[in-house]
Amino acid sequence: RLLWRWLRARPSSMARNSKRSDSDSESSDSASSASSVEQKESARESERKNTKKRGRENGGDEAASAKKPKPDTGASTRITKAEENAIAASRGGGVYIPPFKLKRMQQQITDKKTKAFQRIHWDALRKSINGLINKVNTANIKMIVPELFNENVVRGRGLLVRAAMKAQMASPNFTHVYAALIAVVNTKMPEIGELCLKRVVMQFRRAYRRNDKLICLACTKFLAHLFNQGVAHELLVLQLTHLLLEKPTDDSVEVAVDFVKECGLALKDASAKGMHVIMERFRTILHEGEIDKRVQYMIEGLFAVRKTNFADYPSIVEELDLVEEDDQIPHDSVTLSGKHDVQRTLDIFKFDPQFEENEKQYDEIRREIMPESSDDEDESDDDGPDESESSDEEGGGADMATEEGGMKILDLTEAETINLRRKIYLAIMSSLSFEEIVHKLLKMCHKPGLEGELCNMLIECCSQERTYIKTYGEVGQRLCMLQDIYIECFDESFAHQYATIHRYETNKLRNIAKFFAHILQHDAFDWNVMSYIHLNEVDTTSSSRIFIKILFQELSELMGLAKLKSRCDDPLYVEAFANLFPTDNPKNTRFAINFFTSIGLGGLTDGLRQHLKNLPKRIMMQQQDISDSDSDSSSDSESDSDSSSDSDSDSDSDSDSSSDSDSSDSDSSDSDSSDSDSSDSDSSDSDSSSSSSSSSDSD
C-alpha cells in the first residue's frame, strides 16, 4: 500500500515540477523581453537627446556664421563647390562640357595657391605636352621645340617622358623623331634625358622577363636612336647586345638584328672592336644553325647591310641633326644591370605650396634657354588680338613695332623670305611670257631690299631646270634694263655663284653659265664682272673651269668669235680681262693659252701668243738696258777722276810746255807709222790690234 501510494503520488510531483519549470521559463522570458524593450527605449531616448544637441550646435554655428564673416584662410586647401565643378570639368568626366563653359568654370578660381588651381594647371600642362608630342614630325620639330620649352617641362618632366614613350610605342616608325626631340631637351636639361633613358631600360627589362617581343622591339629601337643622338652611352648598347646574344633564341636574335641595324653605323664609329665582336657572334650563331631558317636569313641580311656600310640605315637623318657633337651629353651611368629609380611619382599631381616661386624660377630658366623667343612672347602678349591675327596672316613674324614701347620684333625664322620665294616661283611657273613674269615680279617686290632675293631666286629656278630655258635670261635682261639696282644685284650674284660654283652639279653649272652669258651678250650689265675670274692653275678648280668653258662657248655662239675677241681687246675692259688673260707670269700665260685652245677658242689668245713670243726679246732688251745703265754710271765716275787729274796738271803747265811739245811730235810720228802698218795688214784681227795699239800710243 505504501508503495502504491508512493507511485500514485509521483506523477503529480513531476507535473508540479514541470509546471514550476514552465512558470520559471515564462518569467525569465518575460524578464528578458522586458529588459530588451527597456534597452531599446533607452537607446532611442539617447539618440533623441544627441540629435537635439546637434541641432542646437548647428543652429548656433549657423547663427554665428550669419552674424560673423568667415576669415580668409589664404593658403587653405579647402575646396568650394565652384572649385569642385571646375576640377571635375577639367578632368573630363563622363559628361561633355562645352569649351566655353569649361573655360568659364575654370576662371572662377583666381587664387593660385589653392589646390584646385594647381590641379587645373597640371591638367592643362599634361594636355599641352601630349598635343606637342603627338604632332611632332621631321618637318616641324624645329618649331615644336620652342613651344615645348615654353611649357614648364621641369614640373612636367614625368609627363613629357611618359608621352614620348607612349607615342613611340604607338608609332615606332617615328622613333627617330622622338629621339631627336629628347636629345634637344637633353642638351638643356640632362635630367630629363636621363629619366627617359632609365624608364626605357626598365621597360625593356620587364618586357624581356615576360618574353614580350613587341615591347622589346620598340624599346630596343628607341634605345638605338637615343644612342645615335648621343643620349645613351655605347656601354649600354654593348650590354644589350650581349644579353640578347648570350643565350640565343629565335626572338632574341631577331631583336638583336633589328637593334644592330638601327645603331650599327654609330656603333662602328664609336667602338669598332665592339662592333667586330658582335658581328663575329652573329656569324657563330649562323654557323651553329640551331635557330630558325627565317632568323638565319635575317642574320644574312644584316651582313649584307653591313657590307653597304649601313647605307639604308643612317644614324641621323639630315633634318634631325639638331645637336652639335660638342653639346651632346651621354649618360654613362645608365646601364642595363643597374637599379634605376624611374620616379613614377612625377606622373601624378602633387600640391606645391611654393607654386608661384617655382614658376618664376622656370621663367628665368626659359629666358636663358631661349632669350629671343621669350622676349618675342612677352611682346606678343602685350599686343592686342587683332595685331596677332594680322601678323599671322601676313606670314607670322614680319618686323613690326609695338604701339607702347616702339620695340622692333626681329623674325629669325625667315618666314617672310620663304613666302616671297614661294610667290616668285609660282609667278614664274604660271606665266606664259617673260614680259608677264617681269610685270609680276616687279609688282611683287615693291619694297626696297628684296631685289637681291629676287635675283638669287631667279638664278636658282634657272639652275633647277633640266635644260637651259631662254626665258630666264630674258627676264634677267629686262630687269637690268628697267632698274639699275638689278645690275648691282646680278653683279653680286655672279661673284657669289662663281665663289660657290664647286657646290653645284654639272647641269646646274651649265644653266647658270648660259644665264649670265645671255645677259652679257646683250650688255645688260657690266663686263667688269670678268675681273672675278682668275684663270690659272692655282686659283681654279674643275668646276670653275667647266663654268668658264660653258660661259665663253655660249658667248662665242651668241656673239661670234670676232666680236667676242674685239670685246676682250677693248681698252675699256683691259683691267677686267687682265686676270682672265694673264701676262704677269709665263706659266699662267701658257695655262690660259692651252685652256682656250682646248675648248676651241684659241683665236682669243692671239695677243697672249704674241706676248709669249716677244717675251725673250723683251727680257734681253731689259738686260741690255740694265747693262747700259751700269756702263754709263762707270763712265761718269771715270770722267770725274780725269777732271781732277787735269786740275792738278794745270799748276805745272809752264815748266813742262817744251816737253809736252816734244811728246806730241813723237806721238804724231808714232801714229803715222801705226796707220801705215794698219793699211798694210789684211786681216780684221790685225786691224783691231793696230787700232788698240794706236789708241794706247795716243793715250
TORRO-117023 format. One line per 4 residues: number of its first residue (from 1); their letters; for each residue x, y, z of C-alpha. Coordinates in Angstrom, 1 decimal. Example, Ala and Ser with C-alpha at 12.3 -4.5 7.8 and 13.67 -1.06 7.14 Angstrom:
<recs>
1	AS	12.3:-4.5:7.8 | 13.7:-1.1:7.1
</recs>
This chain:
<recs>
1	RLLW	0.0:0.0:0.0 | 2.7:2.4:0.9 | 4.4:1.6:-2.4 | 1.3:2.1:-4.3
5	RWLR	0.6:5.4:-2.6 | 4.1:6.5:-3.4 | 3.7:5.6:-7.0 | 0.4:7.4:-7.3
9	ARPS	1.9:10.4:-5.7 | 5.0:10.6:-8.0 | 3.4:11.8:-11.3 | 1.7:14.7:-9.5
13	SMAR	5.0:15.8:-8.1 | 6.6:15.6:-11.6 | 3.6:17.6:-13.0 | 4.1:20.2:-10.4
17	NSKR	7.8:20.4:-11.1 | 7.0:20.8:-14.8 | 4.6:23.5:-14.1 | 7.1:25.2:-11.9
21	SDSD	9.7:25.0:-14.7 | 7.2:26.3:-17.2 | 6.4:29.2:-15.0 | 10.1:29.9:-14.3
25	SESS	10.8:29.9:-18.1 | 7.9:32.2:-18.7 | 9.0:34.5:-16.0 | 12.6:34.5:-17.4
29	DSAS	11.3:35.2:-21.0 | 9.1:38.0:-19.8 | 12.0:39.4:-17.8 | 14.4:39.2:-20.8
33	SASS	11.8:40.7:-23.2 | 11.2:43.5:-20.7 | 14.9:44.2:-20.3 | 15.3:44.3:-24.2
37	VEQK	12.4:46.7:-24.5 | 13.9:48.9:-21.8 | 17.3:48.9:-23.6 | 15.7:49.8:-26.9
41	ESAR	13.7:52.7:-25.3 | 16.8:54.0:-23.6 | 18.8:53.9:-26.9 | 16.0:55.8:-28.6
45	ESER	16.0:58.4:-25.9 | 19.7:58.8:-26.1 | 19.5:59.2:-29.9 | 16.8:61.8:-29.5
49	KNTK	19.0:63.7:-27.0 | 22.0:63.6:-29.3 | 20.0:64.9:-32.3 | 18.7:67.7:-30.2
53	KRGR	22.1:68.6:-29.0 | 23.4:68.5:-32.6 | 20.6:70.7:-33.8 | 21.3:73.2:-31.1
57	ENGG	25.0:73.3:-32.0 | 24.4:73.6:-35.7 | 21.9:76.3:-35.2 | 24.3:78.1:-33.0
61	DEAA	27.1:77.8:-35.6 | 24.8:78.9:-38.4 | 23.8:81.9:-36.4 | 27.4:82.7:-35.6
65	SAKK	28.4:82.3:-39.2 | 25.5:84.5:-40.2 | 26.5:87.1:-37.7 | 30.3:87.0:-38.2
69	PKPD	32.1:86.8:-41.7 | 34.4:83.8:-42.4 | 38.1:84.6:-42.2 | 40.2:84.4:-45.4
73	TGAS	42.4:81.4:-45.0 | 44.6:82.3:-48.0 | 46.7:79.1:-48.5 | 43.9:76.8:-47.3
77	TRIT	43.3:73.7:-49.4 | 39.5:73.7:-48.7 | 37.7:73.3:-52.0 | 34.5:75.1:-52.6
81	KAEE	31.7:73.9:-54.8 | 32.7:76.1:-57.7 | 36.2:74.7:-57.5 | 34.9:71.1:-57.4
85	NAIA	32.9:71.8:-60.5 | 35.9:73.3:-62.2 | 38.1:70.3:-61.2 | 35.5:67.9:-62.4
89	ASRG	35.2:69.7:-65.7 | 39.0:69.8:-66.2 | 39.3:66.1:-65.5 | 36.8:65.5:-68.3
93	GGVY	34.3:63.2:-66.7 | 31.6:61.3:-68.3 | 29.5:64.4:-69.1 | 30.5:66.6:-72.0
97	IPPF	31.0:70.2:-71.2 | 31.4:72.8:-73.9 | 34.8:74.5:-74.1 | 33.4:78.0:-73.3
101	KLKR	31.6:76.7:-70.3 | 34.7:74.8:-69.1 | 36.8:77.9:-69.5 | 34.3:80.0:-67.6
105	MQQQ	34.2:77.5:-64.8 | 38.0:77.4:-64.6 | 38.1:81.2:-64.4 | 36.1:81.1:-61.2
109	ITDK	39.3:80.1:-59.4 | 41.6:83.1:-59.0 | 43.8:82.1:-56.1 | 47.0:80.4:-57.4
113	KTKA	47.8:78.9:-54.0 | 44.7:76.7:-53.9 | 44.9:73.0:-54.8 | 42.1:73.4:-57.4
117	FQRI	44.0:75.9:-59.4 | 47.2:73.8:-59.4 | 45.2:70.8:-60.5 | 43.8:72.8:-63.4
121	HWDA	47.2:74.0:-64.3 | 48.6:70.4:-64.1 | 45.9:69.1:-66.4 | 46.5:71.9:-68.9
125	LRKS	50.2:71.1:-68.8 | 49.5:67.4:-69.5 | 47.3:68.2:-72.4 | 49.7:70.7:-73.9
129	INGL	52.7:68.3:-73.7 | 50.6:65.4:-75.1 | 49.5:67.6:-78.0 | 53.0:68.7:-78.9
133	INKV	54.4:65.2:-78.7 | 51.6:63.9:-80.9 | 52.0:66.4:-83.7 | 55.8:66.5:-83.9
137	NTAN	57.5:65.2:-87.1 | 60.6:65.7:-89.2 | 59.3:68.9:-90.8 | 58.1:70.8:-87.8
141	IKMI	60.4:69.7:-85.0 | 62.3:73.0:-85.1 | 59.1:74.8:-84.3 | 57.8:72.3:-81.7
145	VPEL	61.0:72.5:-79.6 | 60.5:76.3:-78.7 | 56.8:75.6:-77.9 | 57.8:72.7:-75.7
149	FNEN	60.3:74.8:-73.7 | 57.5:77.4:-73.2 | 55.8:74.8:-71.1 | 57.2:74.0:-67.6
153	VVRG	59.0:70.8:-68.6 | 60.8:70.8:-65.2 | 57.5:70.3:-63.4 | 56.1:68.1:-66.1
157	RGLL	59.2:66.1:-66.9 | 57.5:62.9:-66.0 | 54.6:63.8:-68.3 | 57.0:64.6:-71.1
161	VRAA	58.9:61.3:-70.8 | 55.7:59.3:-70.5 | 54.1:61.0:-73.5 | 57.2:60.4:-75.6
165	MKAQ	57.4:56.7:-74.7 | 53.7:56.1:-75.3 | 53.9:57.9:-78.7 | 56.9:55.9:-79.7
169	MASP	55.3:52.6:-78.6 | 52.2:53.5:-80.7 | 54.1:54.5:-83.8 | 57.7:53.0:-83.9
173	NFTH	58.2:54.5:-87.4 | 58.6:57.9:-85.8 | 61.1:56.7:-83.2 | 64.0:58.8:-84.7
177	VYAA	61.8:62.0:-84.4 | 61.1:61.4:-80.7 | 64.7:60.5:-80.0 | 65.8:63.8:-81.7
181	LIAV	63.3:65.7:-79.5 | 64.6:64.1:-76.3 | 68.2:64.8:-77.5 | 67.5:68.5:-77.9
185	VNTK	65.9:68.7:-74.4 | 68.8:66.7:-73.0 | 71.3:69.4:-74.1 | 69.5:71.9:-71.9
189	MPEI	68.1:69.7:-69.2 | 70.1:66.4:-68.8 | 67.9:65.2:-66.0 | 65.0:64.7:-68.5
193	GELC	67.2:62.7:-70.9 | 68.5:60.5:-68.1 | 65.0:59.9:-66.8 | 63.8:58.9:-70.3
197	LKRV	66.7:56.5:-70.6 | 66.1:54.9:-67.3 | 62.4:54.3:-68.0 | 63.1:52.8:-71.4
201	VMQF	65.8:50.5:-69.9 | 63.4:49.4:-67.1 | 60.6:48.8:-69.5 | 62.9:46.7:-71.7
205	RRAY	63.9:44.6:-68.7 | 60.3:43.9:-67.7 | 59.4:43.0:-71.3 | 62.4:40.7:-71.6
209	RRND	61.4:38.9:-68.4 | 57.9:38.5:-69.7 | 59.0:37.4:-73.2 | 57.0:40.3:-74.7
213	KLIC	58.6:40.5:-78.2 | 56.7:43.6:-79.4 | 57.6:45.8:-76.5 | 61.2:44.6:-76.7
217	LACT	61.5:45.6:-80.3 | 60.0:49.0:-79.6 | 62.3:49.6:-76.6 | 65.5:48.5:-78.4
221	KFLA	64.6:50.7:-81.4 | 64.2:53.7:-79.0 | 67.5:52.9:-77.3 | 69.3:52.6:-80.6
225	HLFN	68.1:56.1:-81.8 | 68.9:57.6:-78.4 | 72.4:56.2:-78.8 | 72.6:57.7:-82.3
229	QGVA	71.6:61.1:-80.9 | 74.2:60.9:-78.2 | 71.9:60.4:-75.2 | 72.8:56.8:-74.4
233	HELL	76.4:55.6:-73.9 | 78.0:52.9:-76.0 | 78.4:50.7:-73.0 | 74.6:50.3:-72.7
237	VLQL	74.4:49.2:-76.4 | 77.1:46.6:-75.9 | 75.5:45.3:-72.7 | 72.1:45.0:-74.5
241	THLL	73.6:43.0:-77.5 | 75.5:40.8:-75.1 | 72.3:40.0:-73.2 | 70.4:39.2:-76.4
245	LEKP	73.1:37.0:-77.9 | 74.4:35.3:-74.8 | 71.7:32.6:-74.9 | 70.4:32.9:-78.5
249	TDDS	66.7:32.1:-79.3 | 64.7:33.0:-82.3 | 63.1:36.0:-80.7 | 66.3:37.3:-79.0
253	VEVA	68.3:37.1:-82.2 | 65.6:38.8:-84.2 | 65.5:41.7:-81.7 | 69.3:41.9:-81.8
257	VDFV	69.4:42.0:-85.6 | 66.9:44.9:-85.7 | 68.8:46.7:-82.9 | 72.2:46.4:-84.7
261	KECG	70.7:47.6:-87.9 | 69.4:50.8:-86.3 | 72.6:51.7:-84.4 | 75.3:49.8:-86.3
265	LALK	76.7:52.9:-88.1 | 77.1:54.9:-85.0 | 78.4:51.9:-83.0 | 81.0:51.3:-85.7
269	DASA	82.3:54.8:-85.3 | 82.2:54.8:-81.5 | 83.6:51.3:-80.9 | 84.9:49.4:-83.9
273	KGMH	86.2:46.5:-81.8 | 82.9:46.1:-80.1 | 81.1:46.1:-83.5 | 83.5:43.4:-84.8
277	VIME	82.8:41.2:-81.7 | 79.1:41.5:-82.2 | 79.3:40.6:-85.9 | 81.5:37.6:-85.1
281	RFRT	78.9:36.4:-82.6 | 76.2:36.6:-85.3 | 78.5:34.6:-87.6 | 78.9:31.9:-84.9
285	ILHE	75.2:31.7:-84.3 | 74.6:31.4:-88.1 | 77.2:28.6:-88.4 | 75.7:26.6:-85.5
289	GEID	72.3:26.5:-87.2 | 70.3:26.0:-84.1 | 67.9:28.8:-84.8 | 65.0:29.0:-87.3
293	KRVQ	65.7:29.5:-91.0 | 63.8:32.8:-91.0 | 66.1:34.2:-88.4 | 69.2:32.9:-90.3
297	YMIE	68.0:34.8:-93.3 | 67.7:37.9:-91.1 | 71.4:37.5:-90.0 | 72.5:37.2:-93.6
301	GLFA	70.6:40.3:-94.4 | 72.4:42.1:-91.5 | 75.8:41.1:-93.1 | 74.6:42.5:-96.4
305	VRKT	73.6:45.7:-94.8 | 77.0:45.9:-93.1 | 78.7:45.4:-96.4 | 76.9:48.5:-97.8
309	NFAD	78.1:50.4:-94.7 | 74.5:50.7:-93.4 | 73.5:52.9:-96.4 | 69.8:52.2:-95.8
313	YPSI	70.0:52.8:-92.1 | 71.6:56.2:-91.5 | 72.4:57.0:-87.8 | 70.9:60.6:-88.0
317	VEEL	68.7:62.0:-90.7 | 69.9:65.3:-92.0 | 66.7:67.1:-91.0 | 67.0:65.8:-87.4
321	DLVE	70.7:66.6:-87.0 | 69.9:69.4:-84.5 | 72.5:68.8:-81.8 | 76.2:69.5:-82.2
325	EDDQ	78.6:66.8:-81.2 | 80.2:69.0:-78.5 | 76.8:69.7:-77.0 | 75.8:66.0:-76.6
329	IPHD	75.6:64.7:-73.0 | 75.7:60.9:-73.0 | 74.6:59.2:-69.7 | 77.2:56.6:-69.0
333	SVTL	75.7:55.9:-65.5 | 72.6:54.3:-67.0 | 73.5:50.7:-67.6 | 71.4:47.6:-68.2
337	SGKH	72.2:45.8:-65.0 | 71.9:48.7:-62.5 | 69.0:49.6:-60.4 | 67.3:52.8:-61.6
341	DVQR	64.7:55.0:-59.9 | 62.1:55.7:-62.6 | 60.3:58.3:-60.3 | 56.8:57.3:-61.1
345	TLDI	55.5:59.9:-58.7 | 56.4:62.6:-61.3 | 53.4:61.4:-63.3 | 51.0:62.2:-60.5
349	FKFD	49.7:65.5:-59.4 | 51.0:66.9:-56.1 | 50.1:70.0:-54.3 | 53.0:72.5:-54.4
353	PQFE	52.9:75.2:-51.6 | 55.7:77.2:-53.5 | 53.9:77.1:-56.8 | 54.4:80.7:-57.8
357	ENEK	58.1:80.8:-56.8 | 58.8:77.7:-58.9 | 57.0:79.1:-61.9 | 59.1:82.3:-61.7
361	QYDE	62.3:80.2:-61.5 | 61.3:78.3:-64.6 | 60.6:81.6:-66.4 | 64.2:82.6:-65.7
365	IRRE	65.5:79.2:-67.0 | 63.4:79.6:-70.1 | 64.8:83.0:-70.8 | 68.3:81.6:-70.5
369	IMPE	67.5:78.8:-72.9 | 65.5:80.9:-75.4 | 66.2:84.7:-74.8 | 64.8:85.9:-78.1
373	SSDD	61.7:83.7:-78.2 | 60.8:84.7:-74.6 | 61.2:88.4:-75.5 | 59.0:87.9:-78.5
377	EDES	56.5:86.1:-76.4 | 56.3:88.9:-73.9 | 55.9:91.5:-76.6 | 53.2:89.4:-78.4
381	DDDG	51.3:89.1:-75.1 | 51.3:92.9:-74.9 | 49.8:93.2:-78.4 | 46.1:93.0:-79.0
385	PDES	44.4:90.0:-80.6 | 43.8:91.9:-83.9 | 47.5:92.6:-84.3 | 48.5:89.0:-83.6
389	ESSD	45.9:87.7:-86.1 | 47.1:90.1:-88.8 | 50.7:89.2:-88.2 | 49.9:85.5:-88.5
393	EEGG	48.0:86.1:-91.8 | 50.9:88.1:-93.3 | 53.5:85.4:-92.6 | 53.8:85.1:-88.9
397	GADM	56.7:87.2:-88.0 | 57.4:90.3:-90.1 | 59.4:93.1:-88.5 | 56.9:95.4:-86.7
401	ATEE	56.9:97.9:-83.9 | 54.7:97.8:-80.9 | 52.5:100.7:-80.0 | 53.6:101.2:-76.4
405	GGMK	57.4:100.8:-76.4 | 58.2:101.1:-80.1 | 60.4:98.0:-80.0 | 61.2:96.0:-83.1
409	ILDL	60.4:92.3:-83.4 | 63.1:90.5:-85.4 | 61.9:87.4:-87.3 | 64.7:84.9:-87.3
413	TEAE	62.6:82.1:-88.9 | 62.7:83.9:-92.2 | 59.0:83.3:-92.8 | 58.6:86.3:-95.0
417	TINL	61.6:85.3:-97.1 | 60.2:81.8:-97.6 | 56.8:83.2:-98.6 | 58.5:85.6:-101.1
421	RRKI	60.5:82.8:-102.7 | 57.3:80.7:-103.0 | 55.5:83.6:-104.6 | 58.4:84.2:-107.1
425	YLAI	58.4:80.5:-108.0 | 54.7:80.4:-108.6 | 54.8:83.6:-110.6 | 57.5:82.2:-112.9
429	MSSL	55.7:78.8:-113.4 | 52.3:80.3:-114.0 | 53.3:82.9:-116.6 | 53.3:82.5:-120.4
433	SFEE	56.0:85.0:-121.4 | 58.9:86.8:-119.9 | 57.1:90.1:-120.0 | 54.4:88.8:-117.8
437	IVHK	57.0:87.3:-115.4 | 58.8:90.7:-115.2 | 55.5:92.5:-114.6 | 54.5:90.1:-111.7
441	LLKM	57.9:90.2:-110.1 | 58.2:94.0:-110.1 | 54.7:94.2:-108.6 | 55.6:91.7:-106.0
445	CHKP	59.0:93.2:-104.9 | 57.9:96.8:-104.5 | 59.6:97.0:-101.1 | 63.3:98.0:-101.1
449	GLEG	65.8:95.4:-100.1 | 64.0:92.5:-101.9 | 65.8:92.8:-105.2 | 68.8:90.6:-104.1
453	ELCN	66.5:87.8:-103.1 | 64.6:88.1:-106.4 | 67.8:87.7:-108.4 | 69.0:84.8:-106.3
457	MLIE	65.6:83.0:-106.7 | 65.6:83.6:-110.4 | 69.1:82.1:-110.8 | 68.1:79.2:-108.5
461	CCSQ	65.0:78.5:-110.6 | 67.1:78.5:-113.7 | 69.6:76.1:-112.3 | 66.9:73.6:-111.3
465	ERTY	65.7:73.1:-114.9 | 66.8:70.0:-116.8 | 68.0:72.2:-119.7 | 68.5:75.9:-120.0
469	IKTY	65.4:77.9:-120.8 | 65.9:81.2:-122.6 | 63.0:82.8:-120.7 | 65.2:83.2:-117.5
473	GEVG	67.9:85.1:-119.4 | 65.3:87.4:-121.0 | 63.8:88.1:-117.6 | 67.2:89.0:-116.1
477	QRLC	68.0:91.1:-119.2 | 64.7:93.1:-118.9 | 65.1:93.6:-115.1 | 68.6:95.0:-115.6
481	MLQD	67.4:97.4:-118.3 | 64.5:98.6:-116.3 | 66.2:99.4:-113.0 | 69.9:99.9:-112.3
485	IYIE	69.7:98.3:-108.9 | 69.3:94.9:-110.5 | 72.6:95.4:-112.3 | 74.3:95.6:-108.9
489	CFDE	72.3:92.6:-107.6 | 73.3:90.5:-110.6 | 76.9:91.6:-110.2 | 76.9:90.4:-106.6
493	SFAH	75.1:87.2:-107.6 | 77.8:86.5:-110.3 | 80.5:86.9:-107.7 | 78.7:84.7:-105.2
497	QYAT	77.9:82.0:-107.8 | 81.4:81.8:-109.0 | 82.8:81.6:-105.5 | 80.5:78.7:-104.6
501	IHRY	80.5:77.0:-108.0 | 82.1:73.9:-106.7 | 78.8:73.1:-104.8 | 76.8:72.6:-108.0
505	ETNK	76.3:69.7:-110.3 | 77.3:69.9:-114.0 | 73.7:70.5:-115.2 | 73.3:73.4:-112.8
509	LRNI	76.7:74.8:-113.8 | 75.6:74.8:-117.5 | 72.3:76.6:-116.8 | 73.9:79.3:-114.6
513	AKFF	76.7:79.9:-117.2 | 74.2:80.2:-120.0 | 72.1:82.6:-118.0 | 74.9:85.0:-117.4
517	AHIL	76.1:84.6:-121.0 | 72.7:85.7:-122.3 | 72.8:88.9:-120.1 | 76.4:89.7:-121.0
521	QHDA	75.7:89.2:-124.7 | 73.0:91.9:-124.6 | 75.2:94.2:-122.5 | 72.5:94.2:-119.8
525	FDWN	75.1:94.5:-117.1 | 78.8:95.5:-117.0 | 81.5:93.2:-118.4 | 83.7:94.1:-115.4
529	VMSY	82.3:91.1:-113.7 | 85.1:89.2:-115.6 | 87.5:90.6:-113.0 | 86.2:88.0:-110.5
533	IHLN	87.7:85.2:-112.7 | 91.4:84.3:-112.2 | 92.4:81.8:-114.8 | 95.5:80.0:-113.6
537	EVDT	96.3:76.6:-112.2 | 96.2:77.6:-108.6 | 93.0:79.7:-108.4 | 90.7:77.4:-110.5
541	TSSS	89.0:74.1:-109.8 | 87.5:71.6:-112.1 | 84.0:73.1:-111.5 | 85.2:76.7:-112.1
545	RIFI	87.0:75.7:-115.4 | 83.8:74.0:-116.6 | 81.9:77.2:-115.8 | 84.4:79.4:-117.7
549	KILF	84.3:76.9:-120.6 | 80.5:76.9:-120.9 | 80.3:80.7:-120.4 | 82.7:81.6:-123.2
553	QELS	81.4:78.9:-125.6 | 77.9:80.3:-125.2 | 79.2:83.9:-125.7 | 81.0:82.7:-128.8
557	ELMG	77.8:81.2:-130.2 | 75.7:84.2:-129.4 | 78.2:87.0:-130.4 | 80.6:85.3:-132.8
561	LAKL	84.3:84.8:-132.2 | 85.4:88.0:-133.9 | 83.0:90.2:-131.9 | 83.9:88.4:-128.7
565	KSRC	87.7:88.9:-129.4 | 87.1:92.6:-130.1 | 85.2:92.9:-126.8 | 88.1:91.2:-125.0
569	DDPL	90.6:93.5:-126.6 | 88.5:96.6:-125.8 | 90.7:99.1:-124.0 | 87.8:99.9:-121.6
573	YVEA	87.9:96.3:-120.2 | 91.7:95.7:-120.1 | 91.7:95.6:-116.4 | 88.6:93.3:-116.3
577	FANL	90.2:90.7:-118.6 | 93.7:91.0:-117.0 | 93.1:88.0:-114.7 | 91.4:86.0:-117.5
581	FPTD	94.3:86.5:-120.0 | 97.3:86.8:-117.6 | 100.6:88.3:-118.7 | 102.3:88.5:-115.4
585	NPKN	103.8:85.0:-115.4 | 104.8:82.9:-118.4 | 103.4:79.8:-116.7 | 99.9:81.4:-116.2
589	TRFA	100.1:82.7:-119.8 | 100.7:79.2:-121.2 | 97.9:77.8:-119.0 | 95.4:80.3:-120.4
593	INFF	96.5:79.6:-124.0 | 96.2:75.9:-123.5 | 92.8:76.3:-121.8 | 91.2:78.4:-124.6
597	TSIG	92.8:76.3:-127.3 | 91.4:73.1:-125.7 | 87.8:74.5:-125.7 | 88.0:75.6:-129.3
601	LGGL	88.5:79.3:-128.7 | 92.2:79.6:-129.5 | 91.6:82.8:-131.5 | 91.1:84.7:-128.3
605	TDGL	94.7:84.0:-127.3 | 96.5:85.7:-130.2 | 97.6:88.5:-128.0 | 98.9:86.1:-125.4
609	RQHL	100.8:84.1:-128.1 | 102.4:87.3:-129.4 | 103.3:88.4:-125.9 | 104.8:85.0:-125.2
613	KNLP	106.8:85.1:-128.5 | 108.2:88.5:-127.8 | 108.9:87.8:-124.2 | 112.6:86.6:-124.7
617	KRIM	113.4:89.8:-126.8 | 111.9:91.9:-124.1 | 113.9:90.1:-121.5 | 117.2:90.7:-123.5
621	MQQQ	116.4:94.3:-124.0 | 115.7:94.7:-120.3 | 119.0:93.1:-119.5 | 120.8:95.3:-122.1
625	DISD	119.2:98.4:-120.7 | 120.4:97.3:-117.3 | 124.0:96.8:-118.6 | 124.0:100.2:-120.4
629	SDSD	122.9:101.9:-117.3 | 125.7:100.2:-115.4 | 128.3:101.3:-118.1 | 127.0:104.9:-118.0
633	SSSD	127.5:105.1:-114.3 | 131.0:103.7:-114.6 | 132.0:106.3:-117.3 | 130.7:109.1:-115.3
637	SESD	132.9:108.0:-112.4 | 136.0:107.9:-114.8 | 135.3:111.4:-116.2 | 135.2:112.8:-112.7
641	SDSS	138.6:111.3:-111.9 | 140.1:112.7:-115.2 | 138.8:116.2:-114.4 | 140.5:116.0:-111.0
645	SDSD	143.8:115.0:-112.6 | 143.7:117.8:-115.2 | 143.2:120.3:-112.4 | 146.4:119.0:-110.8
649	SDSD	148.4:119.2:-114.0 | 147.5:122.8:-114.8 | 149.7:124.1:-112.0 | 152.8:122.7:-113.7
653	SDSD	151.9:123.7:-117.3 | 154.6:126.4:-117.6 | 157.5:124.2:-116.7 | 156.6:121.3:-118.8
657	SSSD	155.5:123.0:-122.0 | 158.6:122.2:-124.0 | 158.5:118.5:-123.0 | 154.8:118.4:-123.9
661	SDSS	155.5:119.7:-127.4 | 158.3:117.0:-127.9 | 156.0:114.3:-126.8 | 153.3:115.5:-129.1
665	DSDS	155.7:115.3:-132.1 | 156.7:111.9:-131.2 | 153.1:110.8:-130.7 | 152.2:112.1:-134.2
669	SDSD	155.0:110.2:-135.8 | 154.0:107.1:-133.9 | 150.5:107.5:-135.1 | 151.6:107.8:-138.7
673	SSDS	153.7:104.7:-138.5 | 150.8:102.8:-137.0 | 148.5:104.0:-139.8 | 150.8:102.7:-142.4
677	DSSD	151.1:99.4:-140.6 | 147.4:99.1:-140.4 | 146.9:99.8:-144.1 | 149.4:97.0:-145.0
681	SDSS	147.7:94.4:-142.8 | 145.0:92.2:-144.4 | 143.0:90.6:-141.6 | 140.5:92.1:-139.3
685	DSDS	142.4:90.9:-136.3 | 145.5:92.9:-137.2 | 143.2:96.0:-137.7 | 141.8:95.6:-134.3
689	SSSS	145.3:95.1:-132.8 | 146.6:98.2:-134.6 | 143.7:100.3:-133.5 | 144.3:99.2:-130.0
693	SSSS	148.0:100.0:-130.2 | 147.3:103.4:-131.7 | 144.9:104.1:-129.0 | 147.4:103.1:-126.4
697	DSD	150.0:105.3:-128.1 | 147.7:108.3:-128.3 | 147.0:107.8:-124.6
</recs>
